[in-house]
Amino acid sequence: WGVQIDSEQFVKDYLDMGPAPSGGRGPNPREVYVGDPHKENCLGWGCYAPVIVKAVNKMADREQLQVTELSGRPLEELCSAYIHNDIPVILWATVDMKDNCTYTYWTTPDGERIKYNNKLHCLLLVGYDESYYYFHDPLKNTGEKKYIGYSKEKVEAAYDLLGLQAVIIEKEGGGT
């Protein structure tokens, strides 16, 4: 869309962050990015769709963007409504679409119990065919191809594990 921003500036200027969980207490990943996104070794955890919606909305007016949370919708619907119309979808799944995940539990300051999937991963869904969904995956070096395919069955299971979370970003007035 011609937005001149890199991930460092996005994190610094727009992403709400909270501390990594400690001693059974931690922030709500629906409200802030848990931990530091620059850190590895369990210090950079992640966040859920509402945090990304809020962050993009902070820059939406300046960049004339419209952000929409599409959580709860099946992948087939996301593909027919958005991918088919050349609108990529930010999607929450698991690293490598693994379904054998471990969880970390903590309690937020307001008493909510969090069950956090340790393999949470956010990718950009850009295409599909009969057998695969195709993604820009920030954890994969795909070379010139720039995307990776994962089997539909594995993607659907991983997407379900993360609560069917999805977001689109469009230029105001629709489209990419």
Residue pairs with C-beta under 8 A, 6 or more apart in sequence:
1 63
1 65
1 169
1 171
1 176
3 59
3 63
3 65
5 59
10 55
10 59
11 17
11 33
11 37
11 38
13 58
13 59
14 55
14 56
14 58
14 59
15 33
15 37
15 47
15 51
15 55
16 31
16 32
16 33
16 51
16 54
16 55
17 32
17 33
17 34
17 35
17 36
17 37
18 26
18 27
18 28
18 31
18 32
18 33
18 34
18 35
19 26
19 27
19 34
19 35
20 26
20 34
20 35
20 36
20 42
20 43
20 44
20 45
21 27
21 34
21 45
21 104
21 106
21 114
21 116
24 105
24 106
24 107
25 106
25 107
25 108
25 109
26 34
26 106
26 107
26 108
26 114
27 34
27 108
27 109
28 108
28 110
28 112
28 114
29 45
29 46
29 47
29 48
29 51
29 114
29 116
30 47
30 48
30 50
30 51
31 50
31 51
32 47
32 51
33 45
33 46
33 47
33 51
34 45
34 46
34 47
34 116
35 42
35 43
35 44
35 45
35 46
36 43
36 44
37 44
38 44
45 116
45 120
46 120
46 121
46 122
48 92
48 163
48 165
49 69
49 71
49 90
49 92
49 165
49 166
49 167
50 69
52 67
52 90
52 122
52 167
53 67
53 68
53 69
53 167
56 65
56 67
56 167
56 169
57 67
59 65
60 66
60 67
64 171
64 172
65 169
65 170
65 171
65 172
66 169
66 170
66 171
66 172
66 173
66 174
67 167
67 168
67 169
67 170
68 167
68 168
68 170
69 165
69 166
69 167
70 78
70 82
70 89
70 166
70 167
70 168
71 163
71 164
71 165
71 166
71 167
72 164
73 164
73 166
74 164
75 125
75 133
75 152
75 155
75 156
75 159
78 89
78 91
78 125
78 166
79 125
79 128
79 133
82 88
82 89
82 168
83 89
83 125
83 126
83 127
83 128
85 175
86 175
86 176
87 168
87 170
87 175
87 176
88 124
88 125
88 126
88 136
88 168
88 176
89 124
89 125
89 166
89 167
89 168
90 122
90 123
90 124
90 125
90 166
90 167
90 168
90 169
91 122
91 123
91 124
91 125
91 135
91 159
91 165
91 166
92 120
92 121
92 122
92 159
92 162
92 163
92 165
92 166
93 121
93 122
93 123
93 155
93 158
93 159
93 161
93 162
94 101
94 117
94 119
94 120
94 121
94 158
94 161
94 162
95 119
95 120
95 121
95 139
97 150
97 151
97 154
97 155
97 157
97 158
98 119
98 158
99 154
99 157
99 158
99 161
101 117
101 118
101 119
101 161
102 118
102 119
103 115
103 116
103 117
103 118
104 116
104 118
105 113
105 114
105 115
105 116
106 113
106 114
106 116
107 113
107 114
108 114
117 161
117 162
120 162
121 137
121 139
122 138
123 135
123 136
123 137
123 138
124 135
124 136
124 137
125 133
125 134
125 135
125 166
126 134
126 135
126 136
126 147
127 133
127 134
127 147
128 134
128 152
131 151
131 152
132 149
132 150
132 151
132 152
133 149
133 150
133 152
133 155
134 147
134 148
134 149
135 147
135 148
135 149
135 150
136 146
136 147
137 147
137 148
140 148
142 148
150 158
159 165
170 176
